[in-house]
Amino acid sequence: MSSPESEILVPSGLMGYTDVVSAKPGDTVQLFVSATGETWTADLVRLYALEIPSAGVERREQLVDGFGQLSGVALDQPSAVGSYVNVPASPNDDYSDGLTLALTFMPTYVGHEAQTLLAQRSDSGDAGWSLGITPAGALEFTLATSAGLVTATTTVLLTNGCWYTARATVDPVASTVALVVDPAGTFESNRVVSGVPAIPSVTNLFDGEPAWALDAPLLWGASWLAEGRFPQDSLDGVIENPVLVAAAVPTTAGASSTESVAELTGHPKVVAAWNLANEITHAGVSKPSHIHDVSGNERHGTSVNHPTRGVIGSSWNGDTFDFRYVPDQYSAIHFHRTDMTDCGWESQASFVVPDDLPSGVYALVLRDNDGLEDRVPLIVRPPLGVTTNDAVLVLPTNSYLAYANDHVGVDSPRTQVWDQAVPVMDKWWMYRNSHRELGLSMYEGHSDGHGVCFSSWRRPILTMRATVYNHDGPVWQFTGDLQLIDWLDATGRTVDIVTDLDLHREGAELLSRYKTVLTGTHPEYASRQILEAYETYVAGGGRVMYMGGNGMYWVTGFDPEDEQVVEIRRWGGTQAWLAPAGEYHLSFTGQQGGIWRFGGRPPQKTFGVGFVAAGKTSGSAGYRMLVDETSPAAWVFDGVHNRDFGAYGTSGGAAGLEIDAANPLHGTADDAVVLATSVGHSDDVLEARENFNMTSRVLGGRRNPKVHSDLVLVPRENGGAVFSVGSIAFAGSLVNENYGNDVSVLLGNVFDRFVSGGEVLAP
């Protein structure tokens, strides 16, 4: 951590984000700013290094001359948190014959606050209706009338994780509201099989006339929207296929409310019947935000803040785990009060990326009149179809999203166990802890305990700031990649910069324009398109320098409607949470989630190495050279003076944090050359859980020979090649001895040989 005297600028009243992660010259970029002062300004700087006070590394940045300063009047912009569905108002609806609504639902976190399943009501609540869950956990239907509110509330409380079907009826002629609830679901779809009693129906009389709120939107998962965008009484739970009828339809004698849902869908006065299976295709949920009305009345809805699709419904029987093949068993949507994929701020300024701006990592330096400061990063890529250097660095922006704004160091007891100490938090940690409205990382759980499977650029990402420490160490994600950029600049080696999203969109065609491609230090989250781009490029004679550890690991998908949002489903790997049974497939793509290894694409096939272990900086180590001067790969070590090298760096050693090794069983080629292997790890580095089949008491590096990192050179067809360092911490060793150390020399040898097109294995 930083020393107590180090100044850490915290945007306590000033922060921002851009509408895109990367832009090219000529693009217009929107800037979103929230400030509590009176005015703010923004200058553009190019970043070369971020400070690491514990290692004596200083921030290096350069003001972009001629950019011009942006400015604006300060606006304090709160973020809208909580997912919901918005069905636009239809003022011409006629409920003079009453109202009947039915749906199947599963609460996931009852007994703490009021929650809403469906509602169409005014902001004040003096008109309209709502079906929700009381703070105690009872189901309740509320109707506004000319004489006041009338409610029907169950006496039996709902059970978390269990399915129910509810039917509410308003009969203006009889002046009654009725609520019927039945347990629903299958053995497989319900959390428990006992302790879910039948719930008696409730009927209440009311005075006056119903007060319908026809000018209000119909909402799922929220009762109303404060200021038009802040959901109130948000839901933690799952909703399946609601139906709405403009008539008081009596329940058929002896029929359950489950049967009545199908009955109402075909009623002649049906207003809307939403079917969440409608958008499911072989390529996933084709329009994740679209909630389709099958009644023919075009009462389609739009989901906000990404409630989860591709989740099991009440009829799921456990036979099929892929929602694409049994869409009716996945016609459900899961809401969380902590969902947030768009802050919903107003754009405060826009600018055009200058035509002559070189590709690189930049930041908009926000300052307000109170002296507060924030740096909003922006990646500038080359123009489409153009290269400005012989090499390109692909920044792992999906990984930045996965860790964005994480609170693991504060929330997780694992952190204290991992550190064997109480974590020491800097101001950034404390600020993120107190501003959960900026969204969660993919390493956390929602309010109901379900894992966070979406992350978005449409928010300030405070883990990409000037001074950020992750609980895993100072060389992590954005900070670690800037150490690589610092080395490139300091040693006079130039590269273009692109992002995971650029590569996902353009594939191998983007890479094919370069002589060499470098990855970032932790490219953990890859889409299939990204993996195919690397493989196609290197198989065609390209050269890749895999500069990280635990890379190409989690199956990742991009939202087909908004590529600023990504999705994962965790299972089968070293993971922070586990997706529920039946929910292993990505809703965005339909692909099986988890790690790529179990989808037939272990990283060893392309990069020669794959994830084997992780640990703290205290367990980092150096490397031992395995080839001598007679090896055809001896050129890699020209100028390297020591057989053992790299036991230094900002993370304690070049091999550390998360490390990869060669493994022929998982696809490392027979002609791959293991150049060096790490030695001396302690028990603070543990083998990855997917690599052992039975629990072992020998998982740590001190006694487990599988805990090591390999430097590997993989020759490929057509003169292609891959050089892999297999360690997140590797880049942290470059700065020692003013970039003159053995790690720096070795990396320079590889970069120069790859760019020049020289032979990979000398005769």
N, C-alpha and C positions, 0 to 999 in steps of 0.2 A: 504494500500500500504506500501511498505517498507520505512523506514526512509531515508532521504537524504544521510546520511553517510554510509548506507549499500552498500557494494560492490556487484554489480550484473554483473556477467561475461556474456558478450554478444559475440556470435561467429561471429563478424563482418567480419572476413576473414577466418573462420574455422568452418566447420560443417560437419555432416555426417549422414548416415542412414544405416540400414542393410536390407538385402533382405527378411527377415522374422520378424514377430513380436515376435514369440516364437520359441525356439529350445530345444531339449532334448540332454542329453549327447551323444556324438558320432556324432552329426549333424555337417555339415560344414556350416558356416555362412559367407556370403560375406559382406564386409564392403566397403561402398562408401564414399569417403572423398573429399571435396573441400577445398583447402587451398591456401591462397595468400602468405604465407611465403616461406621458402625454403624447409623445411622438417617438418614432423609431426611424433608423436608417439601416441600410444594408450595403456593404461593400463586398466585392468578389475577390477571394484569395485562392491561390493554388497551394494545395497541401503537399508537402514532401515527407514530413515525419510528424508524429504525435509524441508529446512528451511522456517519458517514463521516468519520473523523479527517482525511483528506487534504483535505476540503472544509470542515471546521469544522462539520459537521452532527452534532448530538448526539442520542442516543437519547431519545425521549420516550415514557413509558409511565405508566399510572395504575393503582394497586392497586384491585381490585374489592372494595369494602367489603361485608361481609356474606356473602362467599362461604364463608368458613370455610377453615381450613388443613387440607390433606390431610397425612397422615404415614404412615410405615411403617418396618418393620425392614429394613435394607439387605440386598439379595440380589444377588450378583454373577452376572449372567445372560449366559453365552456364547451366541452365535448359531450355529444349525445351517446350514452352507453346503454346497451340492452338491445337485443334483437326483437323484431316484430314483423308482422305482415300488415301492409296497408292496402285495403280495398277502397278505392275512391267512393265518395258519397254519390248516391243516386236520389236526388230530391223528389223525383216523381214516383218513388215506391209508394205503394198503397197497402197499409196494414190495418185497414178498417175491419177486416175479418179476423184479425189476430196475427200472432206470430208463433211459429214453431221452429226450434233449432235443435240440431243433434250433432254430436261428434263423439269420437273415441279419443281418449287422452290418457297420458301417464304422467303423474306428478313425479318430480325427481328431487325436490327439496322443499317439503311442506313443514309447517310448524314454526315459521319465523316471521314472515311478513305477508301482507295481502298480495295476491297474485291474480292475474287475469288470463282466462282462456280466450274468450271472445267478448267483444264489446262494441256497441255503437251508441255513444253517449256524448253529451255536451261536456265542455271543460268543467263546468260548475257541477255537473251531475244532476241538474234539475230536469233533464230530458234524456230519454234513451234507456238503454238496458245494458246489463253486463252479466256474464257468467264467469265466476272466478272462485278462488280458494281463499278462505279466511285465514288470518294469522294462526289460528289454532289448527287448521288443516281440514276444515269442513268445506264442502262444495256449497256455493251460494249463487242464486239467481236474483238479481235486483232489477226492478222496473220503476221508472219515474212515472208518476201520474199527476193529474191536476190537483190531487189531494195530498201529494207527498210520495215518499218512497215506500215500496212494498217489497219484501224479500221472502224467498223460500230457501231455507238453510237445512242441510242434512244434519242429523244428530250423530251420525257415525263418521269418524274421521277417515280421511284417505290414507293409503299406505304408499310410501315412496317406492317407486320402481314397479308398480302394478298398474295394469290397464283397467280402465273403466269406460263405459259408454253412458253419456248423459243426454237427456232430452228435456228441454224447457219449453213450456207452452204458455202463451198469454191468450186468454179467452175474454174479449171485451164484452161479450153477451152475458157470460156467467160471472164476469168480474173476478176472475181467478188467475193466479199464476201457479203453475205446477212444475215440479222438478222430479224427474225419475232417473235413478242411477243404478246401473248394473255392473258387477264385476265382469271383466272381459279378458281377452288375451289367451294365449296358449301356455302350456307348461314351460316351453322354451322361452317365450317372450316375457314372462313375468319373473320378477326377482325372487319372489317367495311363492310357495304353494299352499301355505296355511296362514291363518291370521288375517284373512281378508274377508270380513263378514259382509253379508248382504246389507244394503243401505235402504232403509224404508223411504218410500216416496213422500214428498211434501207438497201440500196444496194450501195456498193462502188466498183469502178474499182481499179485494182492494176497493177503495172508494174512488169516485171521479173517473176520468178518462185517461187512457195511456198517453204519455207525452213522448212521441217518437222524435228522435234526433236525426231527421233525414238529411240534414246538411252536414253531418259529421261523417268521417270515414269509418268504415267497419274495420276493426283492428283484431288481429290475433296476437296474443302474448303481451298486450298492453291495454289499459283501460282508456287512456286518452293521451294526447301529445301536448305537453306544455310548450308554449311558444311555437307550436306546430312541428316540433322535432324531438322533444325529450320524452321518451316513453315513461309512463307512470304505471306503478303496480306491475312491474315486469314479471314474466313467467320463467320459472325453472321447470321445464317439462316438455313433453312431446304431444303434438296434436296430429290427429289423423282424420283427413277427409270430412270436414264439417259440411253441413247442409242447412239451408235456410229456406223456410216456406212462409209466404204471406197469408197464413190462415192458421186457425187454431185446430190442429189435426189431432183428434183423440187417439190415444194409444189402442191398438187392436187388442182385444181381450186375450190375455194369456201371452201376448208377445213381449219379448224383452226390448229394452231400448236399443240393443244392438241390431235386432231385426228391423227396428223402426228407421234406422239410418238409411238402409236400402229402400224401404218403403217411401220415405220422404223424397229421395232423389228423383223418383218418377212422378211426384205429385204435380197436378196441372198448374198449381200456383207456386211452384218452386221459384225462388228468387236466385239462388246460386247453389251449386253443388261442386265443391272443389275436390279435385282428385290429384294428389301429389305424385301419383305414379305416371301422370300424363307426360311429363318431360323426360322420363327415363328412356335413354337410348343405349345402344351398344357402346357408344363413346362416353357414357356417363349421363349426368343430368344436363341436358343441352342448354337450358337457361336457368341457372341456379336461383336467380332472383324472381323467376316467373311462377306464380301460383295460378294454376289453370282452372277455370270454371267450365265444367262440362255440361251445364244446364242449357247452354245456347244463349244465355242472356249477357254474355261477355263481361261478367263481373270478375275479371281477373285481378289478382292482387300482385303486389311487389314486396319481396322481403327486404329488410333493411338490417345491416350489420351482420349478415351471414349466419342466420340460424342454420343448423346442420341438416343437410339432406343426405340421402343414402343411409338412413338409419332404419332399424327394424321397426315394423309395425306390429299391431296386436295379433295378426294372423301368422307371424313368422313361426315356422315349425322346425327350424334347425337343419333341414335337409339341404338347403342351398345357401351359400355364404356370399354369393355375388348378386347384388340387387338387380343387375341388368337382365337376369334370367327369370326372376320372379318379382316383377315390379309391384304387383298388388300386395306382396308381403313387405314392401318397403315404402308404402304410401304414407310417409310420416315426416315430420319436421321437428327438430329439437331446438328449443329456445333456451337461452341463458341470459340472466340479468347482467352478466359480465361480458357478453359478446360486444365487440367493437372493432369494426374494420374501416370506419370512416368517421373522423372527428366531426365532420360536417361544418367546418369553419368556412367563412367567406374569404375568397381570395382578396388579398390586400395589395397585390402588385403583380405585374407580369413583365417579362423581359425576353428579348431575343438573344440567343446564344451567338456571340460575335462570329463572323465567318472565319476570322483568323485565329480563333482561340484553339491552342493545341490540345490534343486529347490528353486527359489527365484527371486527377482527383481535385475537386474544387470545393469551396465552402462559401456560403453567403454569411458574412459576419454581421449579425444583427446587434445593434446597440440602441438603447433608448436614453432618454434625457435623465434618467435616474442612475445611469452608469452601469446598468445591467448589460450582459453580453451573452450571445449564443451563436453557435456555428452550425449552419444547416448544410450538410454535405450534398454535393451534386457531382455525378460522374459525367464527364464530357467525352464522348466517343468520337471517332473520325466520321466524316460524312459517309453516307451509304455507298458501298462499292469502292471506297478509297482507302488506301493505306498510307500512313505518314511515317511508318517505321517498319523495320524488317521483322520485328517481334511484337506480340500482343500479350497483354496480361488480362486474363478473365477474372474479374473480381467476383467472389462467391456471394453475391447479394442475396441469394436465397438463404444462405446461412445467417447473414445479418438479420433477415426477417425472422428466422426461427428463434433467435436469441433476443429479439427486439424488446427492450424495456423489461427484461426479466427481473423477477423478484425472488429468485431461488435462494440467493444468499440470505435473504431476510426470512423467507417463509419455510424453507425446507430444513428439517432436523438433519437431513443427510449432509448438509454443509458442515455442521459442527462435527459430525462423525468423521467426515472426510478430512477435515482440517485437524481433528483432535484438539480443537480450541474454539473458543467463542469467536465468531467472525468479527473483524474490525471493519466498520462501515465508513466510507468517506461520504462527503456531502451528496455526491451523485446517487449513491445507494439510498440515502435517506430521502432525497427528493423523489426518486422513482417510487419508493415505498409509500409516500404520502399522496401520490398522484396516480392512482390506479385507473383514473378515467382516461389515461393515454393508452390503455389497452395492455393486454398480457402477452407474454412470450409463449412459444410452443412447448416450453418446458414446465408449464404450470397447469393447474386444474381450474375449471370454472367454479362458480359458487356451489354447484351441486356435485363437484368432484370429478366430472367428466373432463377428459383432457382437452386442451386448446389445440384444435387442428387447423385453424386459419390464422394467417398473419398478413398485414397490409402495410403499404407505404403511405397510406393516407392518414398520417399522424406523425407527430414528432417522435423520432426514435433516439432516445437519449443514450442508448448504448453505442451510438456512432458520433460521439462528441470528442472534444479536444483532449480531455483527460477522463478516461473511463477505465475502471478496473473491474474485471470479472472475478468472481470468486475462484475461478480456476487458475488465474494468473494474468500477468500484464501483457503477454503476447497472445492476444485473443481476438479473432475476427478482424474488425476494422483496424484496430491498433496494430495487430500482427501484420496485416497486409501493408500498412504504411511503412513498417520496417523493411519490407521487401522493396517497396518503392523508394525508400530512402537509400537503400544499397544501390539500386539501379542508377539513381541520380548521382550519388556520390562517386560511383566508379565510372561514370560517363557512358553508361549503357542506356539506350532510349527504347521505349516501348509505347505502343498505343494501349489504351485502356478501354475495355468493354465490360459488360456485366453478364450475369447468368441469363437475364431476360433477353439481352441482345442475342446471345448464343442460342437460346431456346427458339427464338423467332427465325433466325437466319441459318442456323445449322452449320454444316461443314463448309458451305459456300463462304461464310464469313472467315473461317479459319484458313481456308485454302489460299488466301491472299498473302499469308505470312510464312516466313521461313521457320519460325519457332513460335510456339504457344506456351505460355506459363499459366499455371493455375494459382489461386491464392493459397493461403496457409491452412484453410479449413473448409474445403468445398464439399460440405457434408450432404447438402440437399440438392439432388439432381433430378431433372425430368428425363424421361426417356429420350426426348429430342436432344438434350445436352449430351447424354452418354453416346448416342449414335453419332453426333457431330464429332466428338473426340475420336471415336473408333474409325469412322470413315476417313477423317483427316490423316491419322497416323498410318492407316493401312494404305493410303494413297501416296505415301512418301513423306508425310509431315513429321515434325519433331515436337514432342511435348515434354515440358518440364513440370512434373507434378510436384508442387512445392509445399505440400501439406501432409496432414495426417487425418485419419478417419474421414476420408473423402469418398464421394460418389456412393453414399451410404443409404440415406433414406429416400424412398420413392416419393417424388414431389410433383404436384400438379398445379397448373395455372388456371385461374378462373377463366372460362371461355368468354365471359362477358366483360371481365376487367382483369387484365394481366398484372395489375399492381397487387393482386391478392393471390396467395399460394395456399396449398392444402397438403397435409400429411395425415396418415393414420399409423400410429405406432403399434407394432407387435413384432416379436421374434428377434429383437435386437437389444442393445444396451440402451434402455429407455427410461424416460422420466414418468411415463404413464402407459397404460395398456388400453387400446381401443376395446369397447365392449364386444362380446361375442356377436358375430354376424355383421360387424361394421368395420371390416378390415379393408374395404375397397374405397378408393377416392371417389367422392361424388363428382368432382370436376372432370375426371377422365374415365372412370370405371375400372382403372387399373387396380390390381391387388397392391395394397400399401405395404408397410413394413420396410425391410431393408432389401436392396437390390440383389443381394446374394441369393435370396430365396425366390427371386424371379428369374434366375438363370443369368444374371448380369453381375457377378461379383467383380469388384474393381480390379482384381488380379488379372483378369483376362486382357484388359487394355493397359493398365498402369503397372502391372507386375507385383503390386503389393496391395494388402487390404488390412483393415482394422484388426488389431490384436489386443491392445491394452490401453488403459488410461490411468492417469494419476496426477498427483500434485507436483509442483516444481521441485519439492524436496526429493522426489524420486527420479528426477531427470538424470541423464548420463551422457557421456561422449561416445564416440564411435571407435572401432578398431578396424583398420584396413585389412582386407582379406585377399587382395591381389598384389602381385609384386611387379617388378619392372619388365618381366617377360610376358605379362598378360597383354592381349590386344586392347584391353581397356585401361592400360597403365597411364595413358595421357590424361585421364581424369585427375590424377594426383600429381601432375607436374607442378613443382613448387611447393607441395605439401611436405613439411619437414618431419612430421611425426607419425608413426604408425598408429598411435592412439591420439585422437584429436577431438575437439568439439566439446570438451567438458567445461564449457563456459557459456555465458550468454544471459539475456534478460530473464530467462526462465530456468536458470541453473545448469543447463546443458542443451546441446543441439538436439538430442533425442528425448522428447518429453511431452507432457500434457496428454496428448493422444497419439499413439504410434501405430505404424503399419509394418507388416513383414511379408516376405514372399511366401507363397504356399502353392506348390504344384497341384495339390488336390483341388484347389479353388481356381486354378487357371493360369498360374505363373508359367510362362513359356519355358520349355526345356533349355533353350539357348539364352535365357536371361542370365546376366552376370550379376551376382551379389557382390558389390564393390566393397561394402563395409557393413558391419553390424554393431549395434550398440551393446555396451557392456557396463555392468555396475549399477543397474537399477535396484532400488530398494523395494521393500514391501509396501511403499506408498504408491506403487504402480501395480494395478491389478488386471488380470486377464479379463477380456471382454466376455460377458456371460454367454453369448451365442457360440463361443469357441470351445466350451466344455459341456459335455452332456450330463455329467453327474457332479453334484456339489463336491468340492475339494477344499481341504484346509491349506493347500499349497497353491494359492492364486497370485501371491505377490512376486515381484521381480527378483527378490533376493534368492529364491530357490526354484523359481519356475522358469525353465529355459525357453518357454514359448513367449515370455515377455521380453521382446527386443524389437528394435526398429532396424530395417534393412535399407541401405542405399542400393538401388538396383538400376542397371542399364539393360533395356530390352531392345534388341535390334528387331526391326520390322521390315517387311517387304518394301521394295521400291526405294530403298535408302532411308526409310522412316525409322524413328527411334523414340523411345520414352526413357527419360531419366526421372526416377522417383526418390524423394528424400524420406518419405514415410514418417514424418514428424511435424506436428504443429509448431513445436518450439524451434525448429531448424532456423527460421528467419531471425529469431532472437539472438543467434550467435554471430550474425554477420557483422555487427557494429564493433565488436571487440578489436582492440589494437588499431583503431581508426580504419577499419575495413581491410586490414592487412593480415588477418589471421588465416589459419588453414581452411576453415569452412568457407570463408569468402573467396580464397584463391581457388578452391575446388569448384565452387559454383560458377566462378568466372570462366574457368576452363570449359565447363559444359556449355554455358551460354554462348561463348565465342565459337566453339566447335559446331554447335547446332546451327547457329545463324550463318556461319561461313559455308555450311554444307560439307564440311570435312567428314572423312570416314568415321563411322561410329566405332567399329572394331578394326584396329590397324592390322595389316597382314602379319 
